[in-house]
Amino acid sequence: MTQRSLPAPPAIPPLGTSPVRAVLLDADGVLQLIGTPWEQALTESGGELFSRRLLAEEGPALMGEEDLRTLLARLVEELELTTGVEDLLELWWRATPDPLAWQTVRDLKAAGYTTVLATNQQRERRAWMRSALGYDGLCDVDAYSCTLGVAKPSPDYFRTVLELVGASPQEALFVDDNAANVDTAAALGIRTILHPADAGGDLLRHELAAALTNGAHP
């Protein structure tokens, strides 16, 4: 039996084909697979109230103003949870890099684009992503919210990133699985892709190739 060959992934149009010079990529759900949806994972581990409180109060930790452990310890005490801080922290160590997505990042760089890791992360998870998952060097610019002091979906997050890479909104393309983040970026004039969470690197490749091709110069 002759093995059927898979179609080749779409080529990334070279820099200069479209106005885009910088590609901003979210981590969770885009460059790495998270498995269980985040709110569901929080609820399963700490209960519905824990999930709601964590999501409502994580802003300072995402902006690097508070340790994640401090936030979790406070919620464990206030909600009288039986699950301890270290067990809850295990939720943040769940992610698997998507090889196809990472290869697309490398191909974007090879095609001349400036690539940006545009992700909301606490200091602890940033350290874990760098040490355990090997994110250092994947993108040209690492824009972790905890180091920038501002987090998505704040418009200031995107303004800060654009300033870092020296690009105008019209020269940027942003990919995220969160509609609120995408809506804010689009309102600023940034080209956007709303990528379904954990949809995989093959779809991401097709989305990026299509967006860069459809936005090509006449």
FIDREN-880476 format. One record per atom (N, C-alpha, C): residue in three letters; x, y, z. Coordinates in steps of 0.001 Angstrom, whole numbers, plus 500000, padded with zeros to 6 digits. Layout:
! FIDREN-880476
ALAXYZ ...
! end
This chain:
! FIDREN-880476
MET500846498810500000 MET500000500000500000 MET500890501251500000 THR500573502154499111 THR501341503399499037 THR500828504376500087 GLN501755504909500881 GLN501360505862501905 GLN501044507208501269 ARG499879507771501648 ARG499472509044501088 ARG500228510168501783 SER500846511039501022 SER501598512134501613 SER500653513252502051 LEU501004513886503160 LEU500208514994503655 LEU500521516249502847 PRO499519517120502661 PRO499789518352501925 PRO500801519214502670 ALA501617519910501924 ALA502617520776502539 ALA501923521938503239 PRO502462522382504368 PRO501864523528505046 PRO501988524769504165 PRO501040525695504268 PRO501114526893503427 PRO502354527717503744 ALA502908528309502704 ALA504105529123502887 ALA503748530427503594 ILE504683530933504380 ILE504525532237505015 ILE504987533299504019 PRO504098534216503629 PRO504525535266502687 PRO505674536080503272 PRO506663536422502474 PRO507819537158503012 PRO507460538572503448 LEU508276539099504331 LEU508111540477504775 LEU508097541397503561 GLY507175542373503570 GLY507042543288502448 GLY505879542941501551 THR505353541715501707 THR504200541309500924 THR502959542071501363 SER502858542303502666 SER501738543035503258 SER502308544119504161 PRO501452545004504708 PRO501952546046505617 PRO502475545486506944 VAL502162544241507264 VAL502513543683508569 VAL504027543497508694 ARG504567543999509815 ARG505987543801510124 ARG506191543029511420 ALA505192543089512314 ALA505304542440513623 ALA504111541523513847 VAL504381540301514298 VAL503318539335514591 VAL503337539041516082 LEU502239539361516753 LEU502103539192518194 LEU501316537916518455 LEU501880537011519262 LEU501274535691519463 LEU501066535410520942 ASP499841535054521303 ASP499535534624522660 ASP500160533251522906 ALA500323532906524179 ALA500908531602524520 ALA499822530547524743 ASP499099530652525850 ASP498134529613526211 ASP497007529509525189 GLY496838528308524646 GLY495792528074523659 GLY496221528359522238 VAL497379529032522070 VAL497869529368520733 VAL499216528701520474 LEU500243529086521224 LEU501561528475521067 LEU501739527251521950 GLN500908527137522977 GLN500964525953523837 GLN499552525483524152 LEU499416524176524270 LEU498118523557524511 LEU497889523434526011 ILE496692523791526454 ILE496403523799527894 ILE495452522696528322 GLY494840521997527383 GLY493955520895527755 GLY492639521393528321 THR492390521110529596 THR491138521512530234 THR490986523032530186 PRO489835523544529723 PRO489624524995529721 PRO489903525587531095 TRP490484526794531098 TRP491034527380532309 TRP489999527518533429 GLU488854528106533139 GLU487840528284534183 GLU487378526936534729 GLN487271525961533865 GLN486868524622534313 GLN487924524023535237 ALA489189524187534875 ALA490274523652535708 ALA490295524318537077 LEU490086525635537111 LEU490049526348538386 LEU488885525863539248 THR487733525686538638 THR486548525250539370 THR486720523838539909 GLU487290522968539092 GLU487482521581539529 GLU488449521490540702 SER489404522400540762 SER490419522332541816 SER490039523084543078 GLY489351524218542943 GLY489058525037544118 GLY487612525418544300 GLY486772525038543349 GLY485360525378543449 GLY485014526604542613 GLU483711526802542413 GLU483249527891541545 GLU483601529264542107 LEU483456529443543417 LEU483765530742544017 LEU485256531045543893 PHE486091530036544091 PHE487535530224543918 PHE487845530665542498 SER487215530023541531 SER487449530374540132 SER487065531823539871 ARG485899532238540348 ARG485444533603540126 ARG486353534610540810 ARG486747534328542039 ARG487601535254542779 ARG488986535362542133 LEU489545534225541755 LEU490878534228541154 LEU490889535065539876 LEU489911534848539024 LEU489869535579537764 LEU489622537066537979 ALA488880537395539033 ALA488577538797539310 ALA489732539525539985 GLU490591538777540693 GLU491608539417541521 GLU493047539162541059 GLU493222538540539901 GLU494571538180539467 GLU495315539320538773 GLY494632540448538552 GLY495255541557537834 GLY496623541969538364 PRO496749542256539689 PRO498058542657540213 PRO499149541611539972 ALA498801540321540061 ALA499793539280539817 ALA500203539246538344 LEU499245539448537448 LEU499561539465536022 LEU500426540655535652 MET500316541732536430 MET501116542925536155 MET502419542951536951 GLY502702541857537658 GLY503948541758538400 GLY503957542510539708 GLU502790542895540204 GLU502700543664541446 GLU502469542780542666 GLU502145541519542453 GLU501883540587543548 GLU502321539199543121 ASP502837538427544058 ASP503188537047543759 ASP501926536208543628 LEU501960535258542724 LEU500835534339542565 LEU500607533560543854 ARG501691533141544501 ARG501560532396545751 ARG500830533214546823 THR501108534513546859 THR500445535380547833 THR498946535443547557 LEU498597535592546306 LEU497183535624545922 LEU496495534318546291 LEU497123533206545961 LEU496509531911546256 LEU496388531678547751 ALA497406532053548506 ALA497346531880549960 ALA496196532672550552 ARG495988533878550048 ARG494888534704550551 ARG493536534059550245 LEU493378533543549033 LEU492108532922548668 LEU491876531629549437 VAL492926530842549634 VAL492795529605550416 VAL492300529920551816 GLU492858530966552414 GLU492463531331553779 GLU491053531907553816 GLU490752532836552943 GLU489456533501552970 GLU488311532564552597 LEU488564531644551687 LEU487519530718551248 LEU487542529406552018 GLU488517529284552932 GLU488659528075553761 GLU488731526820552895 LEU489599526882551891 LEU489743525751550980 LEU490538524631551632 THR490199523416551278 THR490969522269551765 THR492167521996550856 THR492121522531549641 THR493242522391548717 THR494304523428549053 GLY495551522986549178 GLY496624523886549557 GLY497195524673548391 VAL498017525665548722 VAL498602526541547714 VAL499443525762546706 GLU500292524864547191 GLU501176524131546277 GLU500382523254545314 ASP499299522668545813 ASP498463521852544925 ASP497777522723543880 LEU497325523898544284 LEU496685524808543334 LEU497683525294542294 LEU498912525512542721 LEU499937525980541787 LEU500175525006540640 GLU499890523734540890 GLU500066522742539833 GLU499236523087538591 LEU498150523830538781 LEU497326524234537640 LEU498127525080536655 TRP499047525870537174 TRP499817526771536326 TRP500979526070535634 TRP501260524835536040 TRP502351524101535398 TRP501816523132534338 ARG500619523371533873 ARG500017522513532855 ARG500011523244531512 ALA500891522891530658 ALA500920523425529294 ALA501929522620528497 THR501614522393527235 THR502499521634526358 THR502764522445525098 PRO504006522807524843 PRO504303523551523612 PRO503828522786522384 ASP503271523520521436 ASP502794522936520186 ASP503920523029519151 PRO504518521898518789 PRO505670521940517863 PRO505357522625516537 LEU504160522400515995 LEU503809523021514721 LEU503696524534514857 ALA503152524983515980 ALA503035526424516217 ALA504414527045516369 TRP505279526373517114 TRP506639526897517311 TRP507402526954515990 GLN507201525965515135 GLN507866525985513830 GLN507371527159512993 THR506095527467513108 THR505548528608512378 THR506178529906512856 VAL506422530011514165 VAL507111531194514690 VAL508502531303514060 ARG509206530199514006 ARG510544530212513405 ARG510484530603511926 ASP509438530132511243 ASP509297530463509823 ASP508926531930509634 LEU508146532483510552 LEU507838533914510506 LEU509123534730510650 LYS509971534319511584 LYS511255535014511781 LYS512119534902510523 ALA512149533704509949 ALA512961533496508748 ALA512445534331507578 ALA511134534600507581 ALA510543535400506508 ALA510730536894506741 GLY511312537255507887 GLY511641538648508132 GLY510773539386509117 TYR509742538723509642 TYR508842539388510586 TYR509452539448511986 THR509100540473512727 THR509429540539514141 THR508346539791514901 THR508735538775515654 THR507760537968516383 THR507763538368517852 VAL506566538399518435 VAL506397538841519814 VAL505586537814520593 LEU506120537381521733 LEU505367536545522656 LEU504504537482523492 ALA503231537604523146 ALA502330538573523763 ALA501390537850524712 THR501824537698525967 THR501105536816526885 THR500959537399528281 ASN499801537159528882 ASN499570537496530288 ASN500114536364531149 GLN501079536667532014 GLN501633535649532903 GLN502071536292534220 GLN501929535515535298 GLN502497535926536587 GLN503994535616536574 ARG504705536208537523 ARG506160536002537563 ARG506511534525537686 GLU505769533794538523 GLU506080532383538731 GLU505905531570537445 ARG504836531876536712 ARG504606531092535497 ARG505574531505534386 ARG505920532764534353 ARG506932533197533390 ARG508226532423533619 ALA508647532307534881 ALA509879531580535198 ALA509764530121534778 TRP508597529524535003 TRP508387528124534629 TRP508402527951533112 MET507755528849532387 MET507740528760530927 MET509142528878530358 ARG509956529721530973 ARG511319529906530485 ARG512193528693530801 SER512065528164532005 SER512958527072532419 SER512478525701531960 ALA511194525429532136 ALA510671524095531829 ALA510264523933530368 LEU509756524986529756 LEU509267524874528384 LEU510241525434527351 GLY511195526249527787 GLY512230526726526867 GLY511806527838525940 TYR511042528798526452 TYR510543529882525604 TYR511609530908525219 ASP512653531022525994 ASP513668532042525695 ASP514215531849524283 GLY514161532900523489 GLY514693532849522141 GLY513705532420521081 LEU512530531914521475 LEU511550531514520466 LEU511121532731519658 CYS510714533788520358 CYS510285535021519693 CYS511380536083519797 ASP511306537058518930 ASP512273538149518960 ASP512101539004520208 VAL510852539190520621 VAL510532540025521778 VAL509611539251522707 ASP509959539220523999 ASP509102538589525003 ASP508340539690525729 ALA507016539694525566 ALA506170540726526172 ALA505259540086527223 TYR505896539567528294 TYR505134539032529415 TYR504501540201530171 SER503239540078530511 SER502547541162531210 SER503226541517532535 CYS503755540510533233 CYS504348540751534549 CYS505632541559534464 THR506273541586533313 THR507479542400533161 THR507153543774532579 LEU506052543873531832 LEU505654545158531261 LEU504890546014532262 GLY504286545378533284 GLY503500546119534260 GLY502119546473533781 VAL501672545834532726 VAL500327546054532194 VAL499908544765531487 ALA498606544466531530 ALA498130543184531013 ALA496994543371530011 LYS496866542413529119 LYS495715542364528224 LYS494443542178529071 PRO493318542759528715 PRO493046543469527465 PRO493230544981527523 SER494007545488528424 SER494228546933528475 SER494829547431527158 PRO494293548508526603 PRO494912549076525395 PRO496374549450525621 ASP496716549799526863 ASP498100550177527151 ASP499061549011526962 TYR498565547789527123 TYR499431546639526870 TYR499884546655525409 PHE498936546826524514 PHE499262546794523091 PHE500092548011522688 ARG499794549160523256 ARG500596550346522957 ARG502046550137523395 THR502208549516524558 THR503561549248525060 THR504312548297524140 VAL503639547240523699 VAL504277546265522813 VAL504651546903521484 LEU503739547690520919 LEU504034548338519639 LEU505223549281519765 GLU505317549956520891 GLU506463550842521118 GLU507756550034521216 LEU507678548874521861 LEU508858548018521999 LEU509406547590520640 VAL508506547268519720 VAL508940546737518418 VAL509029547829517359 GLY508634549055517701 GLY508724550152516751 GLY507792549999515570 ALA506555549539515849 ALA505581549325514777 ALA504311550114515056 SER503645550533514002 SER502343551165514126 SER501279550074514245 PRO500066550399514699 PRO499014549375514760 PRO498781548693513417 GLN498846549464512339 GLN498583548899511016 GLN499686547950510555 GLU500822547996511235 GLU501940547119510861 GLU502007545871511731 ALA500980545663512566 ALA500992544531513499 ALA499825543589513243 LEU500072542328513540 LEU499047541277513487 LEU499075540547514822 PHE497917540420515459 PHE497828539844516801 PHE496957538597516774 VAL497445537520517404 VAL496711536258517472 VAL496468535900518930 ASP495200535641519270 ASP494854535284520650 ASP493595534431520611 ASP493382533658521682 ASP492169532864521772 ASP491108533535522648 ASN491401534748523127 ASN490496535480524005 ASN489853536619523221 ALA488521536595523123 ALA487822537574522294 ALA487999538996522804 ALA488032539172524134 ALA488191540522524687 ALA489541541112524289 ASN490591540293524325 ASN491912540759523925 ASN491938541136522445 VAL491330540298521638 VAL491290540541520198 VAL490490541803519892 ASP489374541995520574 ASP488539543176520329 ASP489293544466520660 THR490042544456521770 THR490806545654522141 THR491861545959521096 ALA492588544929520672 ALA493623545139519661 ALA493021545666518363 ALA491904545098517957 ALA491262545529516715 ALA490797546979516801 ALA490323547377517982 ALA489864548760518167 ALA491008549755518020 LEU492225549286518247 LEU493405550148518097 LEU493919550185516659 GLY493312549376515797 GLY493739549331514408 GLY494695548207514080 ILE494912547301515054 ILE495787546146514832 ILE495015545052514090 ARG495630544436513136 ARG495023543278512463 ARG494971542126513477 THR493913541344513460 THR493743540324514487 THR493274538990513907 ILE493588537946514666 ILE493060536600514409 ILE492551536069515741 LEU491286535676515807 LEU490750535003516985 LEU490905533505516753 HIS491905532936517398 HIS492259531528517203 HIS491511530676518230 PRO490799529638517809 PRO490128528775518791 PRO491145528137519734 ALA490861528184521027 ALA491803527662522021 ALA492165526212521735 ASP493455525934521758 ASP493986524577521570 ASP493633523979520210 ALA493364524832519221 ALA493008524313517896 ALA494214523750517162 GLY495425524100517614 GLY496606523466517057 GLY497373524304516057 GLY498635523923515888 GLY499549524670515050 GLY499242524615513570 ASP498581523553513109 ASP498247523468511687 ASP497261524571511330 LEU496206524728512130 LEU495245525798511881 LEU495910527159512022 LEU496750527319513045 LEU497440528594513240 LEU498241528966511996 ARG498925527993511433 ARG499725528227510213 ARG498836528732509073 HIS497701528082508891 HIS496790528480507821 HIS496207529867508088 GLU495872530148509340 GLU495323531466509685 GLU496329532575509382 LEU497559532372509799 LEU498585533387509592 LEU498904533571508110 ALA499042532473507403 ALA499340532567505972 ALA498228533299505234 ALA496983533000505598 ALA495850533659504945 ALA495802535146505286 ALA496016535478506564 ALA495955536880506976 ALA497053537699506311 LEU498243537135506212 LEU499351537865505591 LEU499204537951504079 THR498555536961503499 THR498331536967502048 THR497172537898501680 ASN496073537815502442 ASN494894538633502125 ASN495139540110502369 GLY496095540396503249 GLY496413541800503509 GLY497561542306502649 ALA497857541578501590 ALA499010541912500758 ALA498829543251500045 HIS499949543874499737 HIS499932545096498944 HIS499378544785497555 PRO498625545704496979 PRO498136545464495611 PRO499292545474494624 
! end
